[in-house]
Amino acid sequence: MSAPYRIAGATGEWEIVVGLEVHCELSTATKLFCSCANRFGAEPNTNVCPVCLGLPGSLPVLNRHAVELAMAIGTALGCEIRPSVFHRKNYFYPDMPKDYQVTQYDEPINVAGALELADHARVGIVRAHLEEDTGKTTHVGGDGRIHGADYALVDYNRAGVPLVEIVSAPDITSPEQARAYVAELRAVLVATGASDGRMEEGSLRVDANVSVRRVGDPSYGTRCEVKNLNSLRSLGRAIEHEAHRQVAVLEDGGLVAQETRHWNETTGRTTSMRSKEEAFDYRYFPEPDLVRLAPGREWIAAVAAGLKMLPAARRARLAALVGEDAPAALEQIATALDLGLDDLVVAAAGLGAPARLALARAANEAAQDPASARALAPEAFAEVLHLESSGALSATQAKAVLAEMLAGKGSPRAIAQRLGFEGLSAEELDTVVAGVIGEHPAEWERYAAGDDKVAQFLLGQVMRRTKGRANGKLVAEALQRRRA
Amino acid sequence: MSAAAPFAGGAVALAAAIRRGEESARRVAEVVLEEIAGADDLLHCFNAVTSEEALRAADAVDVAVAAGRDPGPLCGVPVALKDNLCTRGVPTTCSSRILEGWRPPYDATVVSRLRKAGAVIVGKTNLDEFAMGSSTENSANGPTRNPWDTSRVPGGSSGGSAAAVAAGLVPLALGSDTGGSIRQPASLCGVVGLKPTYGLVSRYGLVAFASSLDQIGPFALRVEDAAALLEVIAGHDPADSTSLAGEVPPLAPEVGRSPAGLRVGVVADFLVDASPACADAVRRGADALVAAGAAVEDVAIPELLHGLSAYYLIAPAEASSNLARYDGVRYGLRVDADDVATMNARTRSKGFGAEVKRRIMLGTYVLSAGYYDAYYAQAQRVRTLIMDAFRRAYERFDVLLAPTSPSVAFPIGAKSDPLEMYLSDLFTIPSNLAGHPAVSVPFALGEENLPVGVQVLAPALGEPAMLRVAGALERAAAPDARGPVRPHGAGAGR
């Protein structure tokens, strides 16, 4: 557990309070209310129809798969899944075809869950609700922002793409924890099959509610919502900057104004977008074109049964195998989970391979080619680990064999043989060692008398005779035995 | 109407004649297009007449019949569509400037079903802009006139469809009913107008006014024809999430069945606020039902009178959201400006008429932060109250009887006060709030010798009993109380 995050001000220490709103685009084949393809990167305005263009007379029909993915997210976050109602959120914007967004308001599908981070900290989940995405506006001319642009182009391909908005409790206490939260949430969303997790394509979008207070103060400060956070890096930077800005305002005797602020990646600053007074009155009311959504017990149970193992459980499984005592192990566990190599590690351990070694080889060597590593037969992986742990292969040799296995060059034994790493039986080695002793009686005498510095010379001779095929560790052991 | 009117015997009979090859769909279409051309300069029922498409569709019907195929239940029958129903490639304007130039790339579900049933679509009829009104005066294209007295309104908002059927220009038409927009003009024009149970007919392709209240329904001169048209357009549609599941039972056969044994409640609260002739028509309708063997009794449902206030909060609230999309960005009118917000504002200022703007502002206000509970939420509670009151009444009665409209057709320009206009829908709104079906049947001639309809209300999916009673009323009605009527001025006679 690291030290709590503090901002040292001129008048004392401050802590920060952060809540995150994460918009996750669902990986459905079609949009939330029509059968248009939900696909990133198509020619503008090609995945559109009367419904997602909001043409007069068109009506929405809810996508069953989107509901199932929303329920899967809710289940994974330990939420209660409840009967829910869609509302209309009314405001004018050119990339919103109906000039209202269909979303869930006071009766969302998922409420009251929590996300456990890698360090076992818990962040509360207030809600995770379904809604439709807007289209995308590109401002042309000027600096690409709305002010000073010559005109704007609108692409409605994204309009109507299903989103789940996940709202955390204000439980996050540092920029680093905010990043850890999003990273963990991303892993959960990918594990549920709900999302591809691509922040750079906008599949995952994060807004941060940031406030500061004096250390020990139980009440919350006034918060600002920071938008345009397109990466984990900008999330951490923006929170840090915004918290410091608020501390500076407060220490100057000012008040933080509740407002929406825009993060500028280039300048590294947040700037005011609109104040609370300028905030839209969204005039929410129940969407009359849709009926109440009330999934039955059986449906909820079926979705839960279909869930794959979640990151926390996978992490716990690895930790139970290898222990979490060393920082290196923690890092290797994180890497293995991230690359989806934990199944391989667990399977190899199940076949009798040493778990620590399995994790290390997975997180370091196999990680060089994760796709091939995920396709590796656990038996083959276990075998190379066994060859290494039994001393038949040195660590260096085992790594070389593993690299060849990942390249699809055959079984561990065949590769070891081809590379000349194998074939020295215990008897053969013994014969070679005896030969070397016979040729260098003086050196042997010194070694036998306890001069360990000569061991390296004798080992080198054995290696020369065997053209490097001998295992250094075994040679050393053989020499030891003879001296004893 | 010329003596050669090919559908004097009704739409169902006309379809049968075409199916048997005794009548040609082409000839019928030609007669109808000619009649429209002759009468519509005066009446202005139509925003657009789709002559070419109509003749092509009629020819296809004739070819099918000649080949021994059955083109469907509405084989060759001309139908007019309210101009808020989307028609592929044909302008759909909602009688608003804001949709100028827009051609939908798709057909409304009801339109596809009509085509599949062999109907011949002849044009798009005038309406109050976005169906907001009770007189068809709020149209960017000017008012439609009532063929019974061309100085008067046909009612609204489906005035173009009602007047076209009343004048004998078409045997069938579709309208939409959000607070009475089918039934009230039906009453004022002496035709049958039916609002189905909410969810019985798909709203996909109906340009939304108030989504929780809107429902598409038929106009006809006869109850049987209205029922036959309803059978064609009703039924589950996966494209409308509020569409009801399940099979639709045969409806047309109900019309001829005796109402004997049915329990009919007369909504006494409504008679007080109706004109003498409108109230009297209900009383005489009730007498006729007693004579036919129904059990009739007065019932007090005072909650229903609160419907109007609730409606004028809920409907504008939904409308303010539904009409937000007309922003000049994607289709229809655009008045350019240097920035988007100004372009939006200018487009909407120019594109919408006064009544639409009034309702958008009203609806925006009632949904605003701090007002939602006092207005929108309160109106929803009243809506629940009305549904409960109906439920209690339907424990005792199969159907209810009421006036459709408080008055006969009024002169064009007579109701300049919006609140006075809103009262036109006092008796029709409760059925929309509850999602129930109701039908207006032409029954008598009232003040100024103008037609008066009687309204039959039923609980959700109560169309069969409702149609039995409607049929009985039709058989007892004054024969001169319904169209077709040759368009004429005041007091000129038929």
Interface residues (C-beta under 8 A of the other chain):
Chain A: P50 L53 G54 L55 P56 G57 S58 L59 P60 V61 L62 R88 N90 F92 P94 P97 K98 D99 Y100 A152 V154 D281 R283 Y284 F285 P288 D289 L290 V291
Chain B: N84 L85 C86 T92 C94 L99 W102 P104 P105 Y106 A108 R203 Y204 G205 L206 V207 A208 A210 S211 S212 P238 A239 D240 S241 T242 A317 E318 S320 S321 A324 R325 D327 V329 R330 Y331 V340 A341 N344 T364 L367 S368 A369 Y372 Y376
